[in-house]
Amino acid sequence: MGGRESSHVNASHPSNQTPLPIVDSFQRLHSNLRISVTDRCNIRCQYCMPELVKFLPQRDLLSFEQIERLVTVLAPLGVDKIRLTGGEPLVRSQFPVLVEMLKSVPGITEVAMTTNAVLLADHAERLKQAGLDRLNISLDTIDPALFKAVTRRDVLPKVFAGIEAAQQAGFERIKINAVPLPLVSDDAIVDLAKFCLEQRLELRFIEFMPLDGSQAWQAQDVRSGDHLRRLINDRVGEITPVVAGDASQPAADFQYVDSAFNSLRIGFIDSVTQPFCSSCNRMRITAEGKFRNCLFSDAEWDLKEALRHGSDHEIEAIVREAIAAKKRGHGSDDFSFVRPTKAMYQIGG
């Protein structure tokens, strides 16, 4: 990880002046930062990356100190939630140390992680001790053969072990992120939903988006949230909508009517059929330090040089410039998809 870089005093705001929040031209307040810590991964999910891939050299990745510095600059501007992604975050050496560093930044109220859980059994306890607040686990099916087809790897038992270890470590309200690909049948979706009920896991379905490494996505491949809601309601258990606690959350939350399970939430992120761009509060930074104002835009602002050698004012200015340029939705102003040339693993999940 290397030694710490010299600290920088934020001189862009007088001590008696409250910094302005990060707001775009559509008056969307940006308080949620998603940080990719690596583009590397130990599986090859079809909706995220190709089988054969050339990863970034390790020297091109942002250091933990540079990531910490970015968060320290943005926290006074209203950024309070951090999600660490990849690739697979746990392949990054000493990852729990980064969690500790970010949890110590004043103003940060939550540090979460998205993981495939293959390595989670070895790290769950340490992550809990480091202060990780929330855990999302990507799992599209519990059928071994189908899991291998989706991920191109035969590691489902390790995922199950990771989930169990996270529960034993004390993580609560663990969320399972599932992308219903065309090869995942309705029966397999039902089985996954029942598994999540049995294990007291909160399931979230995410519509298949045009971010696959092979660029094979077609609109007809999308299993809509409406279809999934009907499927769960008819074959798993009756569900009813829940009022969102956070207007900016991407998922439409439901709960089971059955009193045995109504404390659990099941969410539907309908990014393709019902975009939630009007309430988007998210910003992204890739593993090599490129700032992105939208998952679907190819526009990027390079922060690496400023994080290495620039002032806090320069870092803030780049971020504000990027957010000011944010389009209405899906990388455009008419919500039509601007299909990114980068795949999900290159952007950050």
NUMARGU-120220 format. One record per residue (C-alpha): x, y, z; residue in one letter. Coordinates in steps of 0.25 Angstrom, whole numbers. Each point is the difference from the previous one (the first is absolute). Example, Ala and Ser with C-alpha at 12.3 -4.5 7.8 and 13.67 -1.06 7.14 Angstrom:
# residues 2
> 49	-18	31	A .
> 6	14	-2	S .
This chain:
# residues 349
> 0	0	0	M .
> 12	9	2	G .
> 2	11	10	G .
> -10	11	2	R .
> 0	13	-9	E .
> 2	13	6	S .
> -13	6	5	S .
> -6	12	-7	H .
> -8	11	7	V .
> -13	3	-7	N .
> 2	15	-4	A .
> -12	1	-9	S .
> -10	4	11	H .
> 2	11	11	P .
> -1	-7	13	S .
> -13	9	3	N .
> -7	-4	-13	Q .
> -7	-13	-2	T .
> 3	-7	-13	P .
> -10	-1	-11	L .
> -6	-14	-2	P .
> 3	-7	-13	I .
> -12	3	-9	V .
> -2	-2	-15	D .
> -8	9	-9	S .
> -13	-8	3	F .
> 1	3	15	Q .
> 4	-14	3	R .
> 8	-1	13	L .
> 12	-9	-1	H .
> 4	-7	14	S .
> 3	-14	-4	N .
> 14	-4	-6	L .
> 3	-14	-6	R .
> 14	-3	0	I .
> 6	-12	-8	S .
> 13	-5	7	V .
> 4	-9	-11	T .
> -5	-5	-14	D .
> 5	-14	3	R .
> -10	-12	4	C .
> 1	-14	3	N .
> -13	-4	-8	I .
> -4	4	-14	R .
> -15	4	1	C .
> -6	1	-14	Q .
> -7	14	3	Y .
> 13	6	5	C .
> 12	-5	-8	M .
> 5	-9	-11	P .
> 7	-13	3	E .
> 14	5	-5	L .
> 3	13	5	V .
> 13	9	2	K .
> 0	7	14	F .
> 6	13	4	L .
> 14	-1	5	P .
> 0	1	15	Q .
> 9	13	-1	R .
> -12	7	-7	D .
> -10	-2	11	L .
> -3	11	10	L .
> 7	-2	13	S .
> -7	-1	13	F .
> 5	13	4	E .
> -5	7	-13	Q .
> -14	-6	2	I .
> 0	5	15	E .
> 4	14	-5	R .
> -11	0	-10	L .
> -10	-4	11	V .
> 6	10	9	T .
> -2	12	-10	V .
> -14	-4	-4	L .
> -6	-3	14	A .
> -1	15	4	P .
> -8	2	-13	L .
> -11	-10	5	G .
> 6	-14	-5	V .
> -4	-9	12	D .
> -1	-14	-6	K .
> 11	-8	-7	I .
> -2	-13	-7	R .
> 13	-8	-3	L .
> -1	-8	-13	T .
> 8	-7	-11	G .
> 3	-9	-7	G .
> 0	-8	13	E .
> 4	9	12	P .
> 6	-11	8	L .
> 11	-4	-10	V .
> 6	14	4	R .
> 11	-3	10	S .
> -3	5	14	Q .
> -14	5	-4	F .
> -5	1	15	P .
> 10	11	2	V .
> -6	8	-10	L .
> -14	-2	7	V .
> 7	5	13	E .
> 6	12	-7	M .
> -14	5	-6	L .
> -8	-3	13	K .
> 10	10	7	S .
> -4	11	-10	V .
> -8	11	7	P .
> -14	1	-6	G .
> 0	-15	-6	I .
> -12	-7	6	T .
> 0	-13	-8	E .
> 10	-8	-7	V .
> -5	-12	-8	A .
> 5	-10	-9	M .
> -5	-9	-12	T .
> 7	-13	-1	T .
> -2	-14	-7	N .
> 3	-6	14	A .
> 10	-10	-6	V .
> 11	5	10	L .
> -10	5	10	L .
> 2	-12	10	A .
> 14	4	2	D .
> -3	15	2	H .
> -14	1	6	A .
> 5	2	15	E .
> 11	9	-3	R .
> -9	9	-9	L .
> -10	1	12	K .
> 11	4	9	Q .
> 5	10	-10	A .
> -14	7	1	G .
> -7	-4	-13	L .
> -14	4	1	D .
> -7	-8	-11	R .
> 2	-12	-9	L .
> -6	-3	-14	N .
> 3	-13	-6	I .
> -2	-3	-15	S .
> -7	-13	-2	L .
> -8	-3	-12	D .
> -4	-15	3	T .
> 2	-11	10	I .
> 0	-11	-10	D .
> 15	-5	-2	P .
> -1	-2	-15	A .
> -7	13	-3	L .
> 10	7	9	F .
> 12	-5	-7	K .
> -7	4	-13	A .
> -3	14	4	V .
> 14	2	7	T .
> 9	-9	-8	R .
> 5	-5	13	R .
> -3	-12	9	D .
> 0	7	14	V .
> -14	0	5	L .
> 4	-7	13	P .
> 10	11	3	K .
> -12	10	-2	V .
> -9	-7	10	F .
> 12	-1	10	A .
> 2	15	-1	G .
> -15	3	2	I .
> 1	-9	13	E .
> 13	7	5	A .
> -6	14	-2	A .
> -13	-4	8	Q .
> 9	-6	11	Q .
> 9	12	0	A .
> -13	9	3	G .
> -3	6	-13	F .
> -15	3	0	E .
> -10	3	-12	R .
> 10	-7	-10	I .
> -5	3	-14	K .
> 1	-10	-11	I .
> 1	7	-14	N .
> -5	-9	-11	A .
> 0	3	-15	V .
> -10	-9	-8	P .
> 7	-3	-12	L .
> -8	-7	-12	P .
> 7	-13	4	L .
> -6	1	14	V .
> -14	-6	0	S .
> -12	4	8	D .
> 1	-12	8	D .
> 15	3	4	A .
> -5	14	4	I .
> -11	-6	9	V .
> 11	-9	6	D .
> 9	12	3	L .
> -11	8	6	A .
> -4	-12	9	K .
> 14	-2	4	F .
> 1	15	5	C .
> -12	-2	8	L .
> 5	-12	7	E .
> 14	7	3	Q .
> -7	13	4	R .
> 7	7	-12	L .
> -5	13	-7	E .
> -1	-3	-15	L .
> 1	11	-11	R .
> -2	-3	-14	F .
> 7	9	-10	I .
> -4	1	-14	E .
> 10	-5	-10	F .
> 7	12	-5	M .
> 9	3	-13	P .
> 13	-1	8	L .
> 4	-14	-4	D .
> 14	-2	-4	G .
> -4	-7	-13	S .
> -9	11	-4	Q .
> -11	-11	-3	A .
> -11	7	7	W .
> -13	1	-7	Q .
> -13	7	6	A .
> -8	-13	-2	Q .
> 10	-6	10	D .
> -5	9	12	V .
> -9	-8	10	R .
> -8	12	4	S .
> -3	4	15	G .
> -15	-1	-3	D .
> 2	-14	-4	H .
> 9	-4	12	L .
> -10	7	10	R .
> -12	-9	-6	R .
> 9	-12	0	L .
> 4	2	15	I .
> -14	3	4	N .
> -6	-12	-7	D .
> 10	-11	3	R .
> 8	5	13	V .
> -9	8	8	G .
> -10	12	-1	E .
> 8	13	1	I .
> -4	15	2	T .
> 7	13	-3	P .
> 8	7	11	V .
> 1	15	1	V .
> 15	3	-3	A .
> 8	5	12	G .
> 9	7	-10	D .
> -5	7	-12	A .
> 13	-2	-7	S .
> 1	-15	1	Q .
> -1	-7	-13	P .
> -8	-12	5	A .
> -15	-1	1	A .
> -2	-7	13	D .
> -11	-10	3	F .
> -2	-9	12	Q .
> -7	-13	2	Y .
> -14	0	5	V .
> 3	-13	8	D .
> 3	4	14	S .
> 11	-10	1	A .
> 8	8	-10	F .
> -5	14	-1	N .
> 12	6	7	S .
> 8	-4	-12	L .
> 0	9	-13	R .
> 1	-4	-14	I .
> 4	10	-10	G .
> -1	3	-15	F .
> 10	9	-7	I .
> -7	2	-13	D .
> 12	8	-7	S .
> -5	-3	-14	V .
> -15	0	0	T .
> -2	10	11	Q .
> 12	9	2	P .
> 2	7	13	F .
> 9	11	-5	C .
> -8	12	5	S .
> 4	-3	14	S .
> 14	-5	-3	C .
> 10	4	11	N .
> 12	-9	-5	R .
> 14	3	-4	M .
> 10	-10	-5	R .
> 15	-1	0	I .
> 7	-11	-8	T .
> 12	-8	6	A .
> 10	8	-8	E .
> -6	13	5	G .
> -10	4	-11	K .
> -12	8	5	F .
> -13	-3	-7	R .
> -13	7	3	N .
> -9	-11	-6	C .
> 1	-15	-1	L .
> -5	1	-15	F .
> 9	11	-4	S .
> 13	-1	-7	D .
> 5	14	5	A .
> 11	-1	10	E .
> 8	10	8	W .
> 14	-4	4	D .
> 2	2	15	L .
> 13	-8	2	K .
> 10	11	-3	E .
> -8	10	10	A .
> 0	-11	10	L .
> 15	-2	-1	R .
> 5	14	-1	H .
> -11	10	-1	G .
> -7	8	11	S .
> -14	-3	7	D .
> -6	12	-8	H .
> 5	-7	-13	E .
> -7	-13	4	I .
> -13	7	4	E .
> 0	8	-13	A .
> 1	-13	-9	I .
> -11	-6	8	V .
> -9	12	-2	R .
> 3	1	-14	E .
> -4	-15	-3	A .
> -13	1	8	I .
> -4	13	-7	A .
> 2	-7	-13	A .
> -10	-12	4	K .
> -11	-3	-9	K .
> -14	-2	3	R .
> 0	-15	0	G .
> 8	-12	-6	H .
> 11	9	-5	G .
> -10	8	-8	S .
> -10	11	1	D .
> -11	-9	-6	D .
> 2	-12	9	F .
> 4	-8	-13	S .
> 12	-9	4	F .
> 14	4	-4	V .
> 6	-13	1	R .
> 13	1	6	P .
> 13	-5	-7	T .
> 5	-6	14	K .
> -6	-12	7	A .
> -5	0	14	M .
> 13	-5	6	Y .
> 8	11	-6	Q .
> -10	11	5	I .
> -3	-6	14	G .
> -12	-9	4	G .
